[in-house]
Amino acid sequence: MSAHHDAIAAVWRIESARIVAGVARLVRDIGTAEELAQDALVSALETWPRKGMPDNPGAWLMATAKHRALDGLRHRRMAAGKLEELGLDLQAREALIVPDFTDALDAARADEIGDDLLRLVFTACHPVLSTEARVALTLKLLGGLSTQEIARAYLVPEPTVAQRIVRAKRSLREARVPFELPRGAVLGERLESVLEVVYLIFNEGYTATAGEDWMRPALTDEALRLGRMLAALAPAEPEVAGLLALMELQASRNAARVDAQGRPVLLAEQDRSRWDRLLIRRGLAALERAMALSGQRREPLGRYALQAAIAACHARAPRAADTDWPAIAALYDALAQAAPSPVVELNRAVAVGMAFGPEAGLTIADALREEPALRHYLWLPCVRADLLGRLGRHAEARSEWARAAAMAGNARERELLLARARE
């Protein structure tokens, strides 16, 4: 029985988002669509161990969920007698006639970029929801993670995650958010929200904000899966390709980012032979697509593509000493124009310090000391500590490393910073 359940769980992880998306187009409510998809999963758990797994399990789950949606619509039509319910019923009947559910893109409408799955992405990441709710709902609906898995990944109580998801669905329903793709200028704004959610998930996996482990690979894997899904669904969007390139290139370093004891290893000290060459090739290819698409539109590179270009400079360098820091500094200059922020400026200080000397970098970093957004940002004292140390101002550097360690919420990160203070 366990083997059957494991197989069904694997199918569900792959197919759940597409099933919820397909049903949501019929019932126009994400919460209801997810319940119907879950009902189909329960049916599979009851039926497949007895009768065997069907040849096309995804199509079986989709058809079962849509049949349940049709039953509900038929019941509501009979109870209310409304013509609009009849229209939904007919739409559901028409959908059930289609025998092949194996390729979501084949069923796409003539939208600018679209199919049911992409509609689900935009709905789950709607700006009417808080950032935390968007992240939780996206991981639940599109990542196929359970509430328990999300809670474990973010080190928060399971009831907290469950409440976020319930409130998110209710907010979407109460705000009457349509299950459709935004158009025109709104599309770009909403796409930015979608990319932000995926990037937040990746960053939390790449460097965990709290807990005992420095990285949470399950989250980086989910973000990569979502990024690849978006790239397939929206192949003409340069920033989608840019974000995918950035994540592939960053994730290529994962094996070298911790030592045998799980302690962090910073970029300059990593064994680059352990970097994943396949991920680097994929990242560079995605970056080329982003640059080509931006060129076709005669637009400058966006924030994700610029960050990917910076990551590519590191990926192309066989040794840390071979890094083209002047090129990275120039890219940070462009990023500061495209997406100005105190964090970008701090990263620019690092690049300038490496390219043109620690004094030049420290001048930029010191100008950020009174920046409210960086008041509790541990990487500001880290950057200053490194630059001060390179200038021979060791007592000041030691103080900055200790200050950064006091801000760290992650245990591994705190150990690393205290070690730097002792050194």
Contacts in CASP RR format, 6 or more apart in sequence:
PFRMAT RR
TARGET T0000
AUTHOR 0000-0000-0000
METHOD contacts of the structure
MODEL  1
MSAHHDAIAAVWRIESARIVAGVARLVRDIGTAEELAQDALVSALETWPR
KGMPDNPGAWLMATAKHRALDGLRHRRMAAGKLEELGLDLQAREALIVPD
FTDALDAARADEIGDDLLRLVFTACHPVLSTEARVALTLKLLGGLSTQEI
ARAYLVPEPTVAQRIVRAKRSLREARVPFELPRGAVLGERLESVLEVVYL
IFNEGYTATAGEDWMRPALTDEALRLGRMLAALAPAEPEVAGLLALMELQ
ASRNAARVDAQGRPVLLAEQDRSRWDRLLIRRGLAALERAMALSGQRREP
LGRYALQAAIAACHARAPRAADTDWPAIAALYDALAQAAPSPVVELNRAV
AVGMAFGPEAGLTIADALREEPALRHYLWLPCVRADLLGRLGRHAEARSE
WARAAAMAGNARERELLLARARE
1 49 0 8 1.000
4 48 0 8 1.000
4 49 0 8 1.000
4 52 0 8 1.000
4 53 0 8 1.000
5 45 0 8 1.000
5 49 0 8 1.000
7 53 0 8 1.000
8 41 0 8 1.000
8 44 0 8 1.000
8 45 0 8 1.000
8 48 0 8 1.000
8 53 0 8 1.000
8 57 0 8 1.000
11 44 0 8 1.000
11 53 0 8 1.000
11 57 0 8 1.000
11 58 0 8 1.000
11 61 0 8 1.000
12 41 0 8 1.000
12 44 0 8 1.000
12 61 0 8 1.000
12 144 0 8 1.000
13 143 0 8 1.000
13 144 0 8 1.000
15 57 0 8 1.000
15 58 0 8 1.000
15 61 0 8 1.000
15 62 0 8 1.000
16 37 0 8 1.000
16 41 0 8 1.000
16 141 0 8 1.000
16 143 0 8 1.000
16 144 0 8 1.000
17 117 0 8 1.000
17 120 0 8 1.000
17 141 0 8 1.000
17 142 0 8 1.000
17 143 0 8 1.000
17 144 0 8 1.000
17 229 0 8 1.000
18 58 0 8 1.000
18 62 0 8 1.000
18 101 0 8 1.000
18 104 0 8 1.000
18 116 0 8 1.000
18 117 0 8 1.000
19 37 0 8 1.000
19 40 0 8 1.000
19 58 0 8 1.000
19 61 0 8 1.000
19 62 0 8 1.000
19 65 0 8 1.000
20 30 0 8 1.000
20 33 0 8 1.000
20 34 0 8 1.000
20 37 0 8 1.000
20 120 0 8 1.000
20 141 0 8 1.000
21 33 0 8 1.000
21 104 0 8 1.000
21 115 0 8 1.000
21 116 0 8 1.000
21 117 0 8 1.000
21 119 0 8 1.000
21 120 0 8 1.000
22 33 0 8 1.000
22 62 0 8 1.000
22 66 0 8 1.000
22 95 0 8 1.000
22 116 0 8 1.000
23 32 0 8 1.000
23 33 0 8 1.000
23 36 0 8 1.000
23 37 0 8 1.000
23 62 0 8 1.000
23 65 0 8 1.000
23 66 0 8 1.000
23 69 0 8 1.000
24 30 0 8 1.000
24 32 0 8 1.000
24 33 0 8 1.000
24 116 0 8 1.000
24 119 0 8 1.000
24 120 0 8 1.000
24 123 0 8 1.000
24 179 0 8 1.000
25 95 0 8 1.000
25 116 0 8 1.000
25 119 0 8 1.000
25 179 0 8 1.000
26 33 0 8 1.000
26 66 0 8 1.000
26 69 0 8 1.000
26 70 0 8 1.000
26 73 0 8 1.000
26 88 0 8 1.000
26 91 0 8 1.000
26 92 0 8 1.000
26 95 0 8 1.000
27 33 0 8 1.000
27 36 0 8 1.000
27 69 0 8 1.000
27 73 0 8 1.000
27 88 0 8 1.000
28 88 0 8 1.000
28 178 0 8 1.000
28 179 0 8 1.000
29 173 0 8 1.000
29 179 0 8 1.000
30 120 0 8 1.000
30 123 0 8 1.000
30 124 0 8 1.000
30 141 0 8 1.000
30 169 0 8 1.000
30 172 0 8 1.000
30 179 0 8 1.000
31 169 0 8 1.000
31 173 0 8 1.000
33 65 0 8 1.000
33 69 0 8 1.000
34 140 0 8 1.000
34 141 0 8 1.000
34 169 0 8 1.000
36 65 0 8 1.000
36 68 0 8 1.000
36 69 0 8 1.000
37 61 0 8 1.000
37 65 0 8 1.000
39 64 0 8 1.000
39 65 0 8 1.000
39 68 0 8 1.000
40 61 0 8 1.000
40 62 0 8 1.000
40 64 0 8 1.000
40 65 0 8 1.000
40 68 0 8 1.000
41 61 0 8 1.000
43 64 0 8 1.000
44 57 0 8 1.000
44 60 0 8 1.000
44 61 0 8 1.000
44 64 0 8 1.000
48 54 0 8 1.000
48 57 0 8 1.000
54 60 0 8 1.000
56 101 0 8 1.000
56 102 0 8 1.000
58 101 0 8 1.000
58 102 0 8 1.000
59 99 0 8 1.000
59 100 0 8 1.000
59 101 0 8 1.000
59 102 0 8 1.000
62 101 0 8 1.000
63 96 0 8 1.000
63 101 0 8 1.000
66 92 0 8 1.000
66 95 0 8 1.000
66 96 0 8 1.000
67 96 0 8 1.000
69 92 0 8 1.000
70 89 0 8 1.000
70 92 0 8 1.000
70 93 0 8 1.000
70 96 0 8 1.000
73 85 0 8 1.000
73 88 0 8 1.000
73 89 0 8 1.000
73 92 0 8 1.000
74 89 0 8 1.000
76 82 0 8 1.000
76 85 0 8 1.000
77 85 0 8 1.000
77 86 0 8 1.000
77 88 0 8 1.000
77 89 0 8 1.000
98 107 0 8 1.000
100 106 0 8 1.000
101 107 0 8 1.000
104 115 0 8 1.000
104 116 0 8 1.000
104 117 0 8 1.000
105 115 0 8 1.000
105 232 0 8 1.000
105 233 0 8 1.000
107 115 0 8 1.000
107 116 0 8 1.000
108 114 0 8 1.000
108 115 0 8 1.000
108 116 0 8 1.000
109 115 0 8 1.000
111 181 0 8 1.000
111 183 0 8 1.000
112 181 0 8 1.000
112 183 0 8 1.000
112 184 0 8 1.000
112 187 0 8 1.000
113 181 0 8 1.000
113 187 0 8 1.000
113 233 0 8 1.000
113 234 0 8 1.000
113 236 0 8 1.000
113 237 0 8 1.000
114 181 0 8 1.000
114 233 0 8 1.000
114 234 0 8 1.000
115 233 0 8 1.000
117 229 0 8 1.000
117 233 0 8 1.000
118 181 0 8 1.000
118 233 0 8 1.000
118 234 0 8 1.000
119 179 0 8 1.000
119 180 0 8 1.000
119 181 0 8 1.000
120 141 0 8 1.000
120 142 0 8 1.000
120 179 0 8 1.000
121 138 0 8 1.000
121 142 0 8 1.000
121 194 0 8 1.000
121 229 0 8 1.000
121 230 0 8 1.000
121 233 0 8 1.000
122 181 0 8 1.000
122 182 0 8 1.000
122 190 0 8 1.000
122 191 0 8 1.000
122 194 0 8 1.000
123 172 0 8 1.000
123 177 0 8 1.000
123 179 0 8 1.000
124 134 0 8 1.000
124 137 0 8 1.000
124 138 0 8 1.000
124 141 0 8 1.000
124 142 0 8 1.000
124 168 0 8 1.000
124 197 0 8 1.000
125 134 0 8 1.000
125 138 0 8 1.000
125 190 0 8 1.000
125 193 0 8 1.000
125 194 0 8 1.000
125 196 0 8 1.000
125 197 0 8 1.000
126 134 0 8 1.000
126 172 0 8 1.000
126 175 0 8 1.000
126 177 0 8 1.000
126 190 0 8 1.000
126 193 0 8 1.000
127 189 0 8 1.000
127 190 0 8 1.000
127 193 0 8 1.000
128 171 0 8 1.000
128 172 0 8 1.000
128 175 0 8 1.000
128 177 0 8 1.000
129 137 0 8 1.000
129 168 0 8 1.000
129 171 0 8 1.000
129 172 0 8 1.000
130 164 0 8 1.000
131 196 0 8 1.000
131 197 0 8 1.000
131 200 0 8 1.000
132 164 0 8 1.000
133 164 0 8 1.000
133 165 0 8 1.000
133 167 0 8 1.000
133 168 0 8 1.000
133 171 0 8 1.000
134 168 0 8 1.000
134 193 0 8 1.000
134 197 0 8 1.000
135 197 0 8 1.000
135 200 0 8 1.000
135 201 0 8 1.000
136 150 0 8 1.000
136 161 0 8 1.000
136 164 0 8 1.000
136 165 0 8 1.000
136 168 0 8 1.000
137 164 0 8 1.000
137 165 0 8 1.000
137 168 0 8 1.000
137 169 0 8 1.000
138 197 0 8 1.000
138 198 0 8 1.000
138 201 0 8 1.000
138 226 0 8 1.000
139 145 0 8 1.000
139 149 0 8 1.000
139 150 0 8 1.000
139 153 0 8 1.000
139 201 0 8 1.000
139 222 0 8 1.000
140 146 0 8 1.000
140 147 0 8 1.000
140 150 0 8 1.000
140 165 0 8 1.000
142 226 0 8 1.000
142 229 0 8 1.000
143 222 0 8 1.000
143 225 0 8 1.000
143 226 0 8 1.000
145 153 0 8 1.000
145 222 0 8 1.000
147 158 0 8 1.000
147 161 0 8 1.000
147 162 0 8 1.000
147 165 0 8 1.000
148 158 0 8 1.000
149 218 0 8 1.000
150 161 0 8 1.000
151 157 0 8 1.000
151 158 0 8 1.000
151 160 0 8 1.000
151 161 0 8 1.000
153 204 0 8 1.000
153 205 0 8 1.000
153 216 0 8 1.000
153 218 0 8 1.000
153 219 0 8 1.000
154 161 0 8 1.000
154 204 0 8 1.000
155 208 0 8 1.000
155 210 0 8 1.000
155 211 0 8 1.000
181 187 0 8 1.000
182 188 0 8 1.000
182 189 0 8 1.000
182 190 0 8 1.000
191 234 0 8 1.000
191 237 0 8 1.000
191 239 0 8 1.000
191 240 0 8 1.000
192 239 0 8 1.000
194 230 0 8 1.000
195 230 0 8 1.000
195 239 0 8 1.000
195 240 0 8 1.000
195 243 0 8 1.000
195 304 0 8 1.000
198 223 0 8 1.000
198 226 0 8 1.000
198 227 0 8 1.000
198 230 0 8 1.000
198 243 0 8 1.000
198 247 0 8 1.000
199 223 0 8 1.000
199 243 0 8 1.000
199 246 0 8 1.000
199 247 0 8 1.000
199 304 0 8 1.000
201 219 0 8 1.000
201 222 0 8 1.000
201 223 0 8 1.000
201 226 0 8 1.000
202 219 0 8 1.000
202 220 0 8 1.000
202 223 0 8 1.000
202 224 0 8 1.000
202 247 0 8 1.000
202 250 0 8 1.000
202 251 0 8 1.000
204 216 0 8 1.000
204 219 0 8 1.000
205 215 0 8 1.000
205 216 0 8 1.000
205 217 0 8 1.000
205 218 0 8 1.000
205 219 0 8 1.000
205 220 0 8 1.000
205 223 0 8 1.000
206 215 0 8 1.000
206 220 0 8 1.000
206 250 0 8 1.000
206 251 0 8 1.000
207 214 0 8 1.000
207 215 0 8 1.000
207 410 0 8 1.000
207 413 0 8 1.000
208 214 0 8 1.000
208 215 0 8 1.000
208 216 0 8 1.000
208 410 0 8 1.000
209 409 0 8 1.000
209 410 0 8 1.000
210 409 0 8 1.000
210 410 0 8 1.000
211 409 0 8 1.000
211 410 0 8 1.000
211 411 0 8 1.000
212 410 0 8 1.000
212 411 0 8 1.000
212 412 0 8 1.000
213 262 0 8 1.000
213 410 0 8 1.000
213 412 0 8 1.000
214 257 0 8 1.000
214 258 0 8 1.000
214 262 0 8 1.000
214 263 0 8 1.000
214 264 0 8 1.000
214 410 0 8 1.000
214 412 0 8 1.000
214 413 0 8 1.000
215 254 0 8 1.000
215 257 0 8 1.000
215 258 0 8 1.000
217 254 0 8 1.000
220 247 0 8 1.000
220 251 0 8 1.000
220 254 0 8 1.000
223 247 0 8 1.000
224 244 0 8 1.000
224 247 0 8 1.000
224 248 0 8 1.000
224 251 0 8 1.000
227 240 0 8 1.000
227 243 0 8 1.000
227 244 0 8 1.000
227 247 0 8 1.000
228 244 0 8 1.000
230 240 0 8 1.000
230 243 0 8 1.000
230 244 0 8 1.000
231 240 0 8 1.000
231 241 0 8 1.000
231 244 0 8 1.000
231 286 0 8 1.000
234 240 0 8 1.000
235 241 0 8 1.000
236 293 0 8 1.000
237 293 0 8 1.000
238 289 0 8 1.000
238 290 0 8 1.000
238 291 0 8 1.000
238 293 0 8 1.000
238 294 0 8 1.000
238 297 0 8 1.000
238 299 0 8 1.000
238 301 0 8 1.000
238 302 0 8 1.000
238 305 0 8 1.000
239 290 0 8 1.000
239 302 0 8 1.000
239 303 0 8 1.000
239 304 0 8 1.000
239 305 0 8 1.000
241 286 0 8 1.000
241 287 0 8 1.000
241 289 0 8 1.000
241 290 0 8 1.000
241 293 0 8 1.000
241 305 0 8 1.000
242 286 0 8 1.000
242 287 0 8 1.000
242 289 0 8 1.000
242 290 0 8 1.000
242 302 0 8 1.000
242 304 0 8 1.000
242 305 0 8 1.000
242 308 0 8 1.000
243 304 0 8 1.000
243 308 0 8 1.000
244 283 0 8 1.000
244 286 0 8 1.000
245 283 0 8 1.000
245 284 0 8 1.000
245 285 0 8 1.000
245 286 0 8 1.000
245 287 0 8 1.000
245 289 0 8 1.000
245 290 0 8 1.000
245 304 0 8 1.000
245 305 0 8 1.000
245 308 0 8 1.000
245 311 0 8 1.000
245 312 0 8 1.000
246 304 0 8 1.000
246 305 0 8 1.000
246 307 0 8 1.000
246 308 0 8 1.000
246 311 0 8 1.000
248 279 0 8 1.000
248 280 0 8 1.000
248 282 0 8 1.000
248 283 0 8 1.000
248 286 0 8 1.000
249 279 0 8 1.000
249 280 0 8 1.000
249 283 0 8 1.000
249 284 0 8 1.000
249 287 0 8 1.000
249 308 0 8 1.000
249 311 0 8 1.000
249 312 0 8 1.000
249 314 0 8 1.000
249 315 0 8 1.000
250 311 0 8 1.000
251 276 0 8 1.000
251 279 0 8 1.000
252 275 0 8 1.000
252 276 0 8 1.000
252 277 0 8 1.000
252 279 0 8 1.000
252 280 0 8 1.000
252 283 0 8 1.000
252 315 0 8 1.000
253 267 0 8 1.000
253 270 0 8 1.000
253 275 0 8 1.000
253 276 0 8 1.000
254 276 0 8 1.000
255 274 0 8 1.000
255 275 0 8 1.000
255 276 0 8 1.000
256 265 0 8 1.000
256 270 0 8 1.000
256 271 0 8 1.000
256 272 0 8 1.000
256 274 0 8 1.000
256 275 0 8 1.000
257 264 0 8 1.000
257 265 0 8 1.000
257 270 0 8 1.000
258 264 0 8 1.000
258 265 0 8 1.000
258 412 0 8 1.000
259 265 0 8 1.000
262 412 0 8 1.000
263 412 0 8 1.000
263 415 0 8 1.000
263 416 0 8 1.000
264 412 0 8 1.000
264 413 0 8 1.000
264 416 0 8 1.000
266 416 0 8 1.000
267 314 0 8 1.000
267 320 0 8 1.000
268 320 0 8 1.000
269 320 0 8 1.000
270 320 0 8 1.000
272 317 0 8 1.000
272 318 0 8 1.000
272 319 0 8 1.000
272 320 0 8 1.000
275 315 0 8 1.000
280 315 0 8 1.000
283 308 0 8 1.000
283 312 0 8 1.000
283 315 0 8 1.000
284 312 0 8 1.000
284 315 0 8 1.000
286 308 0 8 1.000
287 305 0 8 1.000
287 308 0 8 1.000
287 309 0 8 1.000
287 312 0 8 1.000
290 301 0 8 1.000
290 304 0 8 1.000
290 305 0 8 1.000
290 308 0 8 1.000
291 301 0 8 1.000
291 305 0 8 1.000
294 300 0 8 1.000
294 301 0 8 1.000
294 302 0 8 1.000
294 305 0 8 1.000
300 334 0 8 1.000
300 338 0 8 1.000
301 309 0 8 1.000
301 334 0 8 1.000
301 338 0 8 1.000
302 338 0 8 1.000
302 339 0 8 1.000
303 335 0 8 1.000
303 338 0 8 1.000
303 339 0 8 1.000
306 331 0 8 1.000
306 334 0 8 1.000
306 335 0 8 1.000
306 338 0 8 1.000
306 339 0 8 1.000
307 335 0 8 1.000
309 331 0 8 1.000
310 328 0 8 1.000
310 331 0 8 1.000
310 332 0 8 1.000
310 335 0 8 1.000
313 323 0 8 1.000
313 324 0 8 1.000
313 327 0 8 1.000
313 328 0 8 1.000
313 331 0 8 1.000
314 323 0 8 1.000
314 328 0 8 1.000
316 324 0 8 1.000
317 323 0 8 1.000
317 324 0 8 1.000
323 354 0 8 1.000
325 351 0 8 1.000
325 353 0 8 1.000
325 354 0 8 1.000
325 355 0 8 1.000
326 355 0 8 1.000
326 356 0 8 1.000
328 351 0 8 1.000
328 354 0 8 1.000
328 355 0 8 1.000
329 348 0 8 1.000
329 351 0 8 1.000
329 352 0 8 1.000
329 354 0 8 1.000
329 355 0 8 1.000
329 356 0 8 1.000
331 351 0 8 1.000
332 344 0 8 1.000
332 347 0 8 1.000
332 348 0 8 1.000
332 351 0 8 1.000
332 352 0 8 1.000
333 348 0 8 1.000
335 344 0 8 1.000
335 348 0 8 1.000
336 344 0 8 1.000
336 345 0 8 1.000
336 348 0 8 1.000
341 373 0 8 1.000
342 368 0 8 1.000
342 371 0 8 1.000
342 373 0 8 1.000
342 374 0 8 1.000
342 377 0 8 1.000
343 373 0 8 1.000
343 374 0 8 1.000
343 377 0 8 1.000
343 379 0 8 1.000
345 364 0 8 1.000
345 367 0 8 1.000
345 368 0 8 1.000
346 364 0 8 1.000
346 365 0 8 1.000
346 368 0 8 1.000
346 374 0 8 1.000
346 377 0 8 1.000
346 379 0 8 1.000
346 380 0 8 1.000
346 383 0 8 1.000
348 364 0 8 1.000
349 361 0 8 1.000
349 362 0 8 1.000
349 364 0 8 1.000
349 365 0 8 1.000
349 368 0 8 1.000
349 383 0 8 1.000
349 387 0 8 1.000
350 361 0 8 1.000
350 383 0 8 1.000
350 386 0 8 1.000
352 360 0 8 1.000
352 361 0 8 1.000
352 364 0 8 1.000
353 360 0 8 1.000
353 361 0 8 1.000
353 362 0 8 1.000
353 387 0 8 1.000
357 390 0 8 1.000
358 387 0 8 1.000
358 388 0 8 1.000
358 389 0 8 1.000
358 390 0 8 1.000
358 391 0 8 1.000
359 391 0 8 1.000
361 387 0 8 1.000
362 384 0 8 1.000
362 387 0 8 1.000
362 388 0 8 1.000
362 391 0 8 1.000
365 380 0 8 1.000
365 383 0 8 1.000
365 384 0 8 1.000
365 387 0 8 1.000
366 384 0 8 1.000
368 374 0 8 1.000
368 380 0 8 1.000
369 380 0 8 1.000
369 384 0 8 1.000
371 380 0 8 1.000
374 380 0 8 1.000
376 407 0 8 1.000
377 407 0 8 1.000
378 404 0 8 1.000
378 405 0 8 1.000
378 407 0 8 1.000
378 408 0 8 1.000
378 413 0 8 1.000
378 417 0 8 1.000
379 404 0 8 1.000
381 400 0 8 1.000
381 401 0 8 1.000
381 403 0 8 1.000
381 404 0 8 1.000
381 407 0 8 1.000
382 400 0 8 1.000
382 401 0 8 1.000
382 404 0 8 1.000
382 417 0 8 1.000
384 397 0 8 1.000
384 400 0 8 1.000
385 397 0 8 1.000
385 398 0 8 1.000
385 400 0 8 1.000
385 401 0 8 1.000
385 404 0 8 1.000
385 420 0 8 1.000
386 397 0 8 1.000
388 394 0 8 1.000
388 396 0 8 1.000
388 397 0 8 1.000
388 400 0 8 1.000
389 396 0 8 1.000
389 397 0 8 1.000
398 421 0 8 1.000
401 417 0 8 1.000
401 418 0 8 1.000
401 420 0 8 1.000
401 421 0 8 1.000
402 417 0 8 1.000
402 418 0 8 1.000
402 421 0 8 1.000
404 417 0 8 1.000
405 414 0 8 1.000
405 417 0 8 1.000
405 418 0 8 1.000
405 421 0 8 1.000
408 414 0 8 1.000
408 417 0 8 1.000
END
